[in-house]
Amino acid sequence: MLADQNRSHDKKTPESETNGHQSLIDPYESGMVTNPMIIGRPGMECRVVAVLTSVKEKRGLKLIHPQTRCLRKNDIHELLMTDEPDAGPGARVDRVTGIAFVEFTTGGVMIKGDAVLVGDVPIGEIAGFDETHMPNHYNILMKSRKRVTGKDLGLNAGDKIFIAADMHRGENA
């Protein structure tokens, strides 16, 4: 009887492969969720704490599959830009410019497709998130038809950048 019990513990199961915890499935990567089902969220404001001038042709960013990130008030993250039309969750992105390190003056939920504005001028839309530097900061990638740097945009420390919530979300809710 004891031998039979020991043999049952030798079988590989999802629980045994994860030290007794069930393995989790990423709903975005698995295709269970294709569009975030979120409505009724405000935009987010941030202020520039460092202007970037970097231009990379082979950056190799690996965007995570989730299309949303919760960002806390006072956290600092890096805003980057690409002109690659296929940039999005799960993609590798090479053509990247630096915009700025920004401190979020409001917390909230950011979603792929949110518009990014300097003043009233849209400069791109959120394409996805890279975790290369976590837990220090996210690389928040936006895409635009033309790549520019923070210097090209004339940004200065203290300037405000606004992430506008897309009010057409949640049609699958």
C-alpha positions in Angstrom: 0.0 0.0 0.0 2.8 2.5 0.9 4.6 1.7 -2.4 1.4 2.6 -4.3 1.1 5.9 -2.5 4.8 6.7 -3.3 4.3 5.9 -7.0 1.3 8.3 -7.2 3.6 11.1 -5.9 6.1 10.3 -8.7 3.6 11.3 -11.4 4.1 14.7 -12.9 1.1 16.9 -12.4 0.7 20.7 -12.8 0.7 20.9 -9.0 3.9 18.9 -8.5 5.7 21.0 -11.1 4.9 24.2 -9.3 5.6 23.1 -5.7 2.0 22.3 -4.9 0.5 25.4 -6.5 -1.5 25.3 -9.7 0.2 26.9 -12.6 -1.4 30.1 -13.8 -2.5 30.8 -17.4 -1.9 34.2 -18.8 -5.3 35.1 -20.2 -3.8 37.4 -22.9 -1.1 35.0 -24.0 -3.6 32.1 -24.1 -6.1 34.0 -26.2 -8.8 33.9 -23.5 -8.9 37.7 -23.5 -8.3 39.7 -26.6 -9.7 43.0 -25.5 -9.5 44.3 -22.0 -13.0 44.5 -20.5 -12.5 47.8 -18.6 -14.7 50.9 -18.7 -15.1 54.0 -16.6 -11.5 54.9 -15.9 -9.9 58.3 -15.8 -6.8 59.4 -17.7 -3.4 59.5 -16.0 -1.1 62.5 -15.6 2.7 62.4 -15.2 5.5 64.9 -15.1 8.9 64.6 -16.8 11.8 64.0 -14.5 14.4 63.3 -17.1 14.4 64.0 -20.9 15.8 61.3 -23.1 17.7 61.5 -26.4 18.4 57.9 -27.2 17.8 56.4 -30.7 18.2 52.6 -31.1 17.8 50.5 -34.2 18.2 47.1 -32.6 16.8 47.5 -29.1 15.2 44.1 -28.8 12.4 45.0 -26.4 10.2 42.1 -25.6 6.7 43.4 -24.9 4.7 41.3 -22.4 1.4 39.8 -23.4 -0.8 41.6 -21.0 -2.4 44.7 -22.5 -2.9 46.5 -19.2 -0.7 47.7 -16.3 -1.7 49.2 -13.0 0.6 52.1 -12.2 0.9 53.8 -8.8 1.0 57.4 -8.0 4.6 58.7 -7.6 6.1 55.7 -9.5 8.7 56.6 -12.1 8.7 54.7 -15.5 10.4 55.2 -18.9 8.4 56.3 -21.9 9.7 55.1 -25.3 8.5 55.4 -28.9 8.6 53.2 -32.0 7.4 53.6 -35.5 7.1 49.8 -36.0 3.4 49.3 -37.1 3.2 45.7 -35.6 4.4 46.8 -32.2 2.0 45.3 -29.6 1.7 42.8 -26.8 4.0 39.8 -27.2 6.0 41.5 -30.0 9.8 42.1 -30.2 10.5 45.8 -31.0 13.8 47.1 -32.3 13.4 50.7 -33.6 13.0 52.7 -30.4 13.6 56.2 -29.2 13.6 57.6 -25.7 11.1 60.2 -24.7 11.4 60.6 -20.9 11.4 59.2 -17.5 8.1 60.3 -16.0 6.7 60.4 -12.5 3.0 59.5 -12.3 1.2 62.2 -10.4 -2.0 60.1 -10.5 -2.3 56.3 -10.3 -4.5 54.3 -12.6 -4.8 51.6 -15.2 -3.0 52.0 -18.6 -4.2 50.1 -21.6 -2.7 49.4 -25.0 -4.2 52.0 -27.3 -4.4 54.8 -24.8 -3.4 58.2 -26.4 -0.3 60.0 -25.1 -0.4 63.8 -25.2 2.0 66.6 -24.5 -0.3 69.5 -23.7 -3.2 69.0 -26.2 -0.9 67.4 -28.8 -1.2 63.7 -29.3 2.3 62.2 -29.8 1.4 58.5 -29.9 -0.6 55.6 -28.4 0.4 52.9 -25.9 1.7 49.8 -27.7 2.7 47.7 -24.8 5.0 47.2 -21.8 8.5 45.8 -21.4 9.8 44.5 -18.0 13.5 44.5 -18.7 14.3 46.9 -15.8 11.7 45.7 -13.3 11.3 46.0 -10.4 13.0 49.4 -11.0 10.7 50.6 -13.8 8.6 49.6 -16.8 9.5 50.5 -20.3 6.2 51.9 -21.5 6.3 51.8 -25.3 4.1 54.0 -27.5 3.9 53.9 -31.2 3.7 56.7 -33.7 4.1 57.2 -37.4 7.4 58.9 -36.9 9.9 58.3 -34.1 11.2 61.3 -32.1 13.1 61.7 -28.9 12.1 63.7 -25.8 14.6 66.4 -26.9 13.0 66.5 -30.4 9.6 67.2 -28.7 11.1 70.0 -26.8 10.4 68.4 -23.4 11.8 69.8 -20.2 11.9 68.6 -16.6 8.5 69.3 -15.0 6.5 69.2 -18.3 3.2 67.3 -18.0 2.3 64.3 -20.1 -1.2 63.0 -20.2 -2.4 59.4 -20.9 -5.9 59.7 -22.1 -8.2 56.7 -21.3 -10.0 55.4 -24.4 -13.7 55.8 -23.7 -14.6 53.1 -26.3 -13.3 50.1 -24.2 -15.3 47.4 -22.6 -17.7 46.4 -25.5 -17.1 42.8 -24.4 -18.0 43.4 -20.8 
